[in-house]
Amino acid sequence: MTAGRAAVPAVPGVITAEQVVATAHSIAAVQEADGGVPWPEGHVDAWNHVECLMAMTVAGLNAEARKGYDWLARAQRPDGSWPAKMVRGEAAEANGESNHAAYVAVGVWHDLLVTGDEAFTRAMWPVVRRALDFVVDLQTPRGEIIWERSPSGVPATYALLTGCSSIYQGLRCGVLLGEHLGDPHPDWELAADRLGHVLAAHPEAFADKSRFSMDWYYPILGGAVRGPGARERLDRQWETFVERGLGVRCVSDQPWVTGAESCELAMTLDAAGDRERALTVFGDMQHMRHENGSYWTGWQFVNRAWFPHEQSAYTAAAVILAADALSDTTPGSDLFRQAGRYIVPVVDPGSCGCSRASSRT
């Protein structure tokens, strides 16, 4: 790949390139001196941190993004994981989450697509390799991946559907990175194949978090479910989660739409080939934009109040990535569409031979 990048994305009638740049600067404004990009309450987790770095890369803030990747390299532990929450460089929650570790591969692959910087990719490859080895070590015989492990090495007792859907994409990106760098990892590819089957055919493998909209759309966004199965899945709970003119509920039982989930659903719809609804959802959530280019986390539409009363960097990041996906601007704009490129054919769960045991909640 050669270095270079396209223009900053814009979606006509929804968001301009200048607005996207302002949103990226709202992320950079909260980036800490050590490179971490925190939540509004002050902690940094690797998954949302990576999402913010991807967004800044899309908008051309490469120096800020690279500062964030340096943070990841420094904060990674010998087992390949990151603390679930870090505050001012110290672990506030020490357990390492599998989806956090896997998303680093997505970020590094995305950086290579957008910038073409081979040297940076090679420098980050050991970080990715350790991270995905940590992830694969948490895979069960059936194929789901346990959601976290304690610093002493004790794994949790269950897997999460949203987390595993994101992990699926991380493993696929890791495989692509390894092939590109001449260091293939067929074990990651096999792990992704097994995980993809479980995601598509064995809902009982995951703890029941079905009230969360992420569990509805993430198997599609991460790439494990596409085609007719994706369309059926989206239609089945559309009325449960989508509020016309406002965005997407975070949870089904609360009158609360959130910006990040709305943008992720827009990218999901785009990946599933439903561009019309993708543009509608993305346009509907723009009421959450703050005058400085940041975005409110959510809107409680019964009380008519921002909830929480904060602007979050991860919401701003989701906006930028959705704008790129919907505008096809940068070479990384099809990242989520391509996540379904290696989809595993669905096998009848009644004849595949997998355990039908339910996961603990």
C-alpha positions in Angstrom: 0.0 0.0 0.0 1.1 3.5 -0.6 0.7 6.5 1.7 -2.0 9.0 1.0 -5.5 9.7 2.0 -8.7 11.1 0.5 -10.6 14.2 1.6 -12.5 14.5 4.9 -15.9 12.8 4.6 -19.2 14.7 4.2 -22.7 13.5 3.8 -24.7 16.0 1.7 -27.7 17.5 3.6 -26.5 15.8 6.9 -23.0 16.8 7.8 -20.2 18.8 6.1 -16.5 18.1 5.9 -15.9 21.2 8.1 -18.3 19.8 10.7 -16.6 16.4 10.7 -13.2 18.1 11.3 -14.8 20.1 14.2 -16.1 16.8 15.7 -12.7 15.3 15.4 -11.2 18.3 17.2 -13.7 17.7 20.0 -12.2 14.3 20.5 -8.6 15.7 20.5 -9.7 18.3 23.0 -10.3 15.7 25.7 -7.3 13.5 24.8 -5.0 13.3 27.8 -1.3 14.2 27.9 -0.3 10.5 27.8 -2.5 9.9 24.7 -5.5 8.2 26.3 -9.0 9.3 25.2 -11.3 9.1 28.2 -15.0 8.7 28.8 -16.6 11.9 30.3 -16.2 10.5 33.8 -12.5 10.1 33.3 -11.6 6.5 32.6 -10.0 5.1 29.5 -10.9 1.7 28.0 -9.1 0.2 25.0 -12.2 -0.3 22.8 -13.6 3.2 22.9 -10.1 4.6 22.8 -9.4 2.8 19.5 -12.7 4.0 18.1 -11.7 7.5 18.8 -8.3 7.0 17.2 -10.0 5.6 14.1 -12.2 8.7 13.9 -9.3 11.1 14.2 -7.4 9.3 11.5 -10.4 9.6 9.2 -10.5 13.4 9.8 -6.7 13.8 9.2 -5.6 14.2 12.9 -2.9 11.6 12.4 -0.5 13.0 15.1 -3.2 12.8 17.7 -4.2 9.3 16.6 -0.6 8.1 16.7 -0.2 9.5 20.2 -3.2 7.3 21.2 -1.7 4.2 19.6 1.5 4.9 21.6 -0.7 4.8 24.7 -2.0 1.4 23.7 1.5 0.0 23.2 2.6 1.3 26.6 -0.5 0.3 28.5 -0.7 -3.3 27.2 0.1 -6.0 29.8 2.4 -9.0 29.2 -0.6 -11.3 28.6 -1.8 -9.1 25.7 -4.7 -7.4 27.5 -5.5 -3.9 28.9 -7.2 -3.1 32.2 -10.9 -2.7 31.6 -10.7 0.8 33.0 -7.6 3.1 33.5 -7.6 6.4 35.3 -4.5 8.6 35.0 -2.4 5.7 33.8 -3.5 3.3 36.7 -5.9 0.4 36.5 -9.2 1.3 38.1 -10.7 -2.1 37.0 -8.0 -4.6 36.4 -9.8 -7.4 34.5 -8.9 -7.7 30.9 -11.8 -7.8 28.4 -11.6 -9.8 25.3 -13.5 -7.4 23.0 -11.2 -4.5 24.1 -8.1 -6.5 23.1 -9.5 -7.6 19.8 -10.5 -4.1 18.7 -6.9 -3.0 18.5 -6.5 -5.2 15.3 -9.5 -3.3 13.8 -7.8 0.0 14.5 -4.4 -0.9 13.1 -6.0 -2.4 10.0 -8.1 0.7 9.5 -5.0 2.9 9.9 -3.2 1.0 7.2 -6.2 1.3 4.9 -6.5 5.0 5.4 -2.9 6.1 5.7 -1.0 3.4 3.9 1.8 3.7 6.5 3.6 0.3 6.5 6.2 1.3 9.1 3.5 2.1 11.6 1.7 -1.1 10.9 4.8 -3.2 11.5 5.6 -1.3 14.7 2.1 -2.1 16.0 2.1 -5.7 14.9 3.5 -7.2 18.1 0.8 -5.3 20.1 -1.9 -6.8 17.8 -0.3 -10.3 18.0 -0.3 -10.4 21.8 -3.8 -9.0 22.0 -5.3 -11.6 19.7 -3.5 -14.4 21.3 -5.1 -13.3 24.6 -8.5 -13.3 22.9 -8.2 -16.7 21.3 -7.0 -18.2 24.6 -10.5 -17.4 25.9 -12.4 -19.4 23.3 -14.5 -22.2 24.5 -14.8 -25.6 22.7 -18.1 -24.5 21.2 -16.6 -21.4 19.8 -17.8 -18.4 21.8 -15.2 -16.2 23.5 -15.4 -15.5 27.2 -15.8 -11.8 27.9 -13.0 -11.2 30.4 -10.2 -12.6 32.5 -8.8 -11.5 35.9 -5.2 -10.4 36.3 -4.5 -13.7 38.0 -5.7 -15.6 34.9 -9.2 -16.7 36.0 -11.7 -16.3 33.1 -15.3 -15.3 33.6 -18.1 -17.9 33.2 -19.9 -16.5 30.2 -19.7 -14.8 26.8 -21.4 -11.7 25.5 -23.1 -11.5 22.0 -22.1 -7.9 21.3 -18.5 -8.4 22.5 -18.1 -11.6 20.5 -19.5 -9.9 17.4 -16.9 -7.2 17.7 -14.2 -9.8 18.4 -15.2 -11.6 15.1 -14.3 -8.4 13.2 -11.1 -8.1 15.2 -10.0 -11.6 14.4 -10.7 -11.1 10.7 -8.7 -7.9 10.7 -5.9 -9.6 12.5 -5.8 -12.3 9.8 -5.7 -9.7 7.1 -2.8 -7.9 8.9 -0.9 -11.1 9.3 -1.2 -12.0 5.6 -0.2 -8.4 4.6 2.9 -8.5 6.8 3.9 -12.1 5.8 3.2 -13.5 9.3 0.0 -15.5 8.8 -2.1 -16.8 11.7 -4.4 -19.6 10.6 -5.2 -20.2 14.2 -7.0 -16.8 14.3 -8.8 -17.6 11.1 -10.0 -20.9 12.5 -11.1 -19.1 15.7 -13.0 -16.6 13.6 -14.7 -19.4 11.7 -15.8 -21.1 14.8 -17.0 -17.9 16.5 -18.9 -16.9 13.3 -20.8 -20.1 13.4 -21.8 -19.6 17.0 -22.8 -16.0 16.5 -25.1 -17.0 13.6 -26.5 -20.3 14.9 -26.3 -20.5 18.7 -27.9 -17.5 20.5 -28.0 -19.7 23.6 -24.2 -19.5 23.8 -24.4 -15.9 25.1 -25.7 -14.2 28.2 -29.1 -12.7 27.7 -28.6 -9.0 27.1 -31.4 -8.7 24.6 -32.8 -5.5 26.0 -29.7 -3.7 24.6 -30.0 -2.6 21.0 -26.3 -3.5 20.5 -27.2 -7.2 20.8 -29.7 -6.7 18.0 -27.5 -5.1 15.4 -23.9 -6.0 16.3 -23.8 -9.6 14.8 -24.4 -7.8 11.5 -22.1 -4.8 12.1 -19.2 -7.2 13.1 -19.7 -9.2 10.0 -20.9 -12.6 11.2 -24.5 -12.2 9.9 -25.3 -10.8 6.4 -27.7 -11.4 3.6 -31.3 -12.5 4.2 -30.5 -13.3 7.8 -29.3 -9.7 8.4 -32.4 -8.2 6.8 -34.7 -10.5 8.8 -32.9 -9.6 12.0 -33.1 -5.9 11.4 -36.8 -6.0 10.6 -37.7 -8.2 13.5 -36.9 -5.5 16.2 -36.9 -2.3 14.2 -40.0 -1.0 16.0 -38.6 -2.0 19.4 -35.4 0.1 19.1 -35.8 2.8 16.5 -37.5 6.1 17.3 -38.5 7.9 14.2 -36.8 11.3 13.9 -34.7 10.8 17.0 -32.4 7.8 16.7 -32.0 4.4 18.4 -32.7 3.4 21.9 -29.9 2.1 24.0 -32.2 -0.3 25.8 -35.7 -1.4 24.8 -37.4 -0.5 28.1 -36.2 3.1 28.5 -37.2 6.2 26.5 -33.6 7.0 25.8 -31.9 7.3 22.4 -28.1 7.4 22.1 -25.9 8.9 19.5 -23.3 6.1 19.3 -25.9 3.3 18.9 -27.7 5.4 16.3 -24.5 5.8 14.2 -23.6 2.2 14.7 -27.0 1.2 13.4 -26.5 3.5 10.4 -23.2 1.7 9.6 -25.0 -1.7 10.2 -27.7 -0.8 7.7 -25.1 0.4 5.2 -23.2 -2.9 5.6 -26.4 -4.8 5.0 -27.1 -2.9 1.8 -30.0 -0.8 3.3 -28.5 2.6 2.4 -31.9 4.5 2.5 -32.6 3.6 6.1 -28.9 4.1 7.0 -29.0 7.8 5.8 -32.3 8.3 7.6 -31.0 7.1 10.9 -27.8 9.1 10.6 -29.8 12.2 9.8 -32.2 11.7 12.6 -29.5 11.6 15.3 -28.0 15.0 14.3 -30.2 16.8 16.8 -27.6 15.6 19.4 -24.8 17.8 17.9 -23.4 20.4 20.2 -22.4 23.8 18.9 -18.7 23.0 19.4 -18.9 20.0 17.2 -19.1 17.4 19.9 -22.2 15.2 20.5 -24.4 14.6 23.5 -24.4 11.0 24.6 -28.1 10.6 24.7 -31.6 12.2 24.7 -34.3 11.1 27.2 -37.3 11.9 25.0 -40.1 11.7 27.6 -38.4 14.0 30.1 -36.9 16.0 27.1 -33.4 16.1 28.7 -29.9 15.1 27.7 -29.0 11.9 29.5 -26.3 11.6 30.7 -25.7 15.4 30.7 -22.4 15.0 28.8 -20.8 15.0 25.5 -18.7 11.9 24.9 -15.7 11.3 22.6 -16.9 7.9 21.7 -20.2 9.3 20.4 -18.3 11.8 18.3 -16.1 9.0 17.0 -19.1 7.0 15.9 -20.5 10.0 14.0 -17.2 10.4 12.0 -17.0 6.7 11.2 -20.6 6.6 10.0 -20.1 9.7 7.9 -17.1 8.0 6.2 -19.0 4.8 5.6 -22.0 6.6 4.1 -19.9 8.9 1.9 -17.2 6.3 0.8 -14.6 9.0 1.3 -11.5 7.4 2.7 -9.9 4.0 1.8 -11.2 2.7 5.1 -14.8 3.7 4.5 -15.8 0.1 3.7 -14.3 -1.3 6.9 -17.6 -2.6 8.2 -19.0 -3.6 4.8 -15.9 -5.8 4.3 -16.3 -7.3 7.8 -18.8 -9.7 6.2 -16.6 -10.7 3.4 -15.6 -14.0 4.9 -18.9 -15.0 6.4 -19.3 -18.6 7.6 -22.3 -20.4 6.0 -25.0 -21.0 8.6 -25.2 -24.7 9.6 -28.5 -26.1 11.1 -27.8 -25.8 14.8 -29.8 -29.0 15.3 -27.3 -31.0 13.2 -23.9 -29.2 13.7 -23.0 -31.2 16.8 -22.4 -28.1 19.0 -23.4 -28.1 22.6 -26.9 -26.5 23.2 -26.0 -25.4 26.8 -27.0 -21.9 27.7 -24.5 -19.3 28.9 -24.9 -17.9 32.4 -26.1 -14.4 32.8 
